[in-house]
Each structure stands twice: as structure tokens, then as C-alpha cells.
């Protein structure tokens, strides 16, 4: 093999002596967590594990770039995705860069913390380091309609925060206790990944507020203002090659994404469509929190 290498170098085979560096690009877009229908799977560690592993197997890999555009979502999935990226980055000794687009907030910012360096646009929305739980309550409506709610459980707290029953202070406190635990874990991740870089008091950084990229830079939540292609070319030269890596689309998504047979969706797809509409409303609410 060494003899073949010397022979090729002697012949000055193009690209052999100085192969072009490669940057893998993983796009992390949308709400984090399992979707409400087969059409909207959401970002999960199960869906992203294959592309993440594929990114770190690319030959002549110099870095992995995360293109992030997410308002957040499930905290556990955010943490699991971060841990998978970090495990492979440390194992392969490959630097990771995160680039926020419209928004990297809440779980989206947690994903950015998987990177060694975080960049954003001046107008990107960054932060929202907190935990939120939202829902609706309908006990008054049921009374007006003359509907009786019947809820039977085995386990004192099994029916906690049932939307059709009156809210109880002790149940709200239990939920808040859970939120505090999740929030503490989120803060620990930011402290570890941004160690020595944070430039503001934790009470200000970890209260759920969010900022523009310009302000986030001043607070130490990001490392610079910049766009993926320009920053990577500055680091690795103008000849750097970008290799996008993404999750494979399921058979069902491909099937439903094509033209409907007979000019319209069949009855078997009705449930998926209804779930998709509900997920779209919930997702729209998450993006709307950040004015997007």
C-alpha cells in the first residue's frame, strides 16, 4: 500500500496528495419529539441516529456542522440527541459546529450545545432555557353542557391534571417539581458545554428569556455571528466539500407525499391526515412563541 501511495504521489494524481477536506452537514429542523401522526415524525434520537452515525463515518472528515432551526420540544429527546452527537464526536476526535438559523431555542438551543462552537445570524432567536407545559381545562364547559366526567384510576395520582376535571393545587405542584428537575438538567448541560463562556448572571440566562443572535453573543450563549458555508470555508479553505446527511424517509411518508390515487386520499389515510393537522396546530404554537 505504501508503494502504491508513493507511485501515485510521484505521478501527481490530482487530489491524491492534497485531498479536499470534508464537512458533514446535519440539518436539525422542526419540533423535537415524536409527532402526532405518521406524516410528522418529529426529531427523535431514533430517527436521527442513522444520519448522525453516517456523518462521522465520512472519509476525510474535518468537522460536523449542525444546521439548527428548532423552537424546541421534548427535553428527553433533545438530551438524547445531544449525547449521541457528543459520544461520536469524542470517539472520533471530530469538532462539531452549530449554526442557528431562524431559531435555536429551548430544546433547539440544547441541540446547539452539542457543538464545540455555536454560531448564529444577528437576527436568530436564541435561548429560552426553561421548561414549559401547556394545555386546556374544560370542567366549566362540561357543566354547562350537562356532561358528567367519570374518571376511575388505580393509583392516587394516575389521573393528575385531567383536562376535564378541576385543577388541584397539589397536582400543579407535582408538575412544577417535575419541571424543576428537567430545568436543572438543562442548566447543567449549558454550564458544562458553555463553561468559561457565559457572561451574565445565571438568574438572567436561565429564566426562559430569549434573545437575538447579536445579544446572545454578548451573553456568551454563542461564539460568533456567521453562516455555515462562510465559517467552514474560513476554517478549512475554499476547497472544502460539504456532505449533507439526513434521515431516510419512511415508506409511508413517500407514499402519502405522492399524488393521491383516484384524485383524493383514501379512507385509510384519514387518521394520519387528522393527526397531521393537530400536530401542525401544536407546532405552529411553538414557533409562534418566538414571533415566527
N, C-alpha and C positions, 0 to 999 in steps of 0.2 A: 504494500500500500504506500509506503514511504517513497519507493522508487517511482510509482505511478504519479504521486504528487509532484516530485521533483521534475519529472518529464513534462507534466502539464504546465508547471511554472516556467520551465525552460522554453516551452512553445508559446508562452504568454497567452494562454487560453483566456478569452475575455471573461471577466467576472470570477475567475478562479483564485487569483492572487488576492484580490480585494472584493470579496462578496458583499453585496449590498445588505446593510442592516435591515432587520425586520421588526416592526412594531405591530403586535396583535391588538385589535380594537374590539372590545366587548361592549355592545350597546345595552344599557340598563334603562329601559324606558317603561313608564307606566306605574300603576299602583302595585305595591308589593303584597304578595299573599295570594291564596287560592281564589280564583274567580268564581262568580256565581253561576257560570254556565260553561259548557264545553268550548264555546267560542271565545271566552275571555278567561284564559287560564291564569293570568297574573304572573308576577315574577316570584318564583319559588326556587329553593335550592335544588329541588328535583328537576325542574325544567332547565336550570342554568348549569347544572353540574357538568354535563357533556361539553358545552361550548367553553366553559372555564378550563376544563382539563385539556381540551383541544388547543386552546390558546397557548398554554405553557409547553405544549409539545412541538410547536412550530420550530423548524430549523433556522439557525442564525438569529434567534430571537434576542432582541436587545431590551425590550420593555413591553409591558402590557398597559394599554390605555383604556380606561373605563369612561365611556361617554354616557353621562347620567342625566336623566330628565325624569324625575320622580317626586311626587308630593308626599311619599311615604306609604304607610300601610302596616302590615303585620310586623310587630317588633321581633318576634322569634325568627321569622324568615329573613328579615334584614340581618340579624346577627349571624344566622347560619351561612348566608351567602358571603358575608364579610369574612367569617372564619375559614371558609373554603378557599377564598382567594388568597388570604394571608398564608395558609398552610402551603399552598403550591408556590407562592412567591418565595417564601423562606426555604422551601425544599430545593428549588431550582436557582436560588440566588438571582432572581429577576426583579428589577424595580417596577413598581406599579404607580401609574399616574392617573388621577381622576380629573375629569373635565365636566363641570356643571354647565348645563345648557339653560333652559328656562328656569328650572327649579331643582335644587337638591336639598330638600327639607325633610325634617323628621327622619323616617327610615331612609329616605333618599340621601340625607347627609350622613347617616350611619354607613351606607354603602360607600360614600366618598372616603370615609375614614379607613377603608381597606387599603387606600393608596399611601405611598410614601410622601407624595406631594399632591396637593389639591389646587386646581385652577378653576377660574370661573370668568364669565363675562362681567363687565361693570354692572350690568342690569340683571344678572341672575339673582334668583331668590335663594338665600342660604340660611340654614339654621333650624328653628323650630325644634329645639332639643327638649322635648317633653313628651307626654303621653296623653291621649285624648280618647274618650269613649262617648259615643253619641247614640241617641235613639229617640223613640217616641213613647208616650204613655196615652192609653185610651180608656181608662176606667170611667171618666165622666161621660164619654160618648156612649159607652155600653149602657150606662144607667138610663140615658135619655132614650135609647132605642129599646129599652126593656129587655136587654140581653143579660143573662146571668153567666158570670165567669166561673167555671169549675176547673180547679187545678188540684190534682192529687199527686203527692210525692212520697217517696220513701227516702228520708234524709231531710233534716231540718232546713237546710239551705238549698235544696235542689231547685226550688222554684224562684231563686233570687232574681230580683229586678224584672219579673214578668211584666211585659208592657201593658197587659190588660188588668193588672192588679195595682192598688195604691202603692206608691213608693214608700219604703220604710227606711228611717234614718240608719238603722243598724246594717241594712243591706248596702246602702250607699257607702258607709264607712268601710265595709268589707271590700267593695270595689276600689275605693281610694287607696286602701292598703296594698292591693294588688298593683295599682298604678304606680305607687311609690317604689315598689320593688323593681318594676320594669324601668322606671325613670332612673333609679340608682344604677342599674346595669348600663343604661345608655350613657350616663355621665362617666362611669368608669371607662367605657370604651373611648370616649372623647379625650379623657385625661391621659390615657395610655398612648393613643395614637397621635395626639397633638402635644405631647409632653414637651415643655420648654418653649412652646409656640404661642400659647394663649396669652392675650394681652389685656384681658378685662376680668373683673371680679366674677366669680362663678355664679353669684346670685343674678347677675345680668345675663350671663351666657346661657344658663340652664333653666330659664323661666318660661321657655316656649316661644320667645320672641324670634322674629326672623328679619333679615336684613338684605340689602343689595350686595352684590359681589364686592363693590368698592368698600362698603362699610365692613363686610366680613373680613376683608384683608386687613383692615385696621385693627380688628378684634383678634386676629390670629387664627380665625377659623379656616382660612385658606392660605395658600403660599404665594399666589400670584394671579394677575389678570392675564388671561391668554386663551387662545383657541387651540384645539388638539393638533391640527396639522402644523400650524406655525411653531408651536412649542416643541413638538417632536423633531421637526426639521432643524430647529436651532440646537437641539441636544445631540442629534445623531446625523446631521448633514442633510443636504438637499436630495441625496440619492436614497434616503430611507424609503422602504416599501411598507405599505400599510396592508395588513391582512384582517379584514373584518371576520369575526366569528360570531355566529348566532345560533339560537336553539332551532332544532328541527321542527317543522310544522307538522302537527298531528294529521293523521288521515282524515279525521272528522273536520278539522278546520279547512283542509284543502277541498274537501267535498262540499262543505257549506259555502266556501268562498267562491265556488264556480257558479255558473248560471243554474238557476233552479230548473229541474226537469219539468216540462209542461208549462213553463212560464210562471211558476209560483212555487213556494215552499210546500212540501208535503206535510201531512199531519204529524209525522214522526219527528219533525224538526220544531214543532210549535213550542214545546217546553224549552228547548235551547234558546229560541228567539225571545221568549218571555223573560227567561233568566238573564239573557244578554241585555235586555232593556233595563231591568232592575239594576244590574251591575253598572250600566252606563250612567244611571242617575247617581248612584253612590260614588262612582269615580268622578263625576262632574262636580260633586260637592267637595271632594278632597282637593281637586285643582282650584276650585273657586275660593277656597280659604286663602290662597296666595294671589288672588286677583287675576287668575289665568283662565 
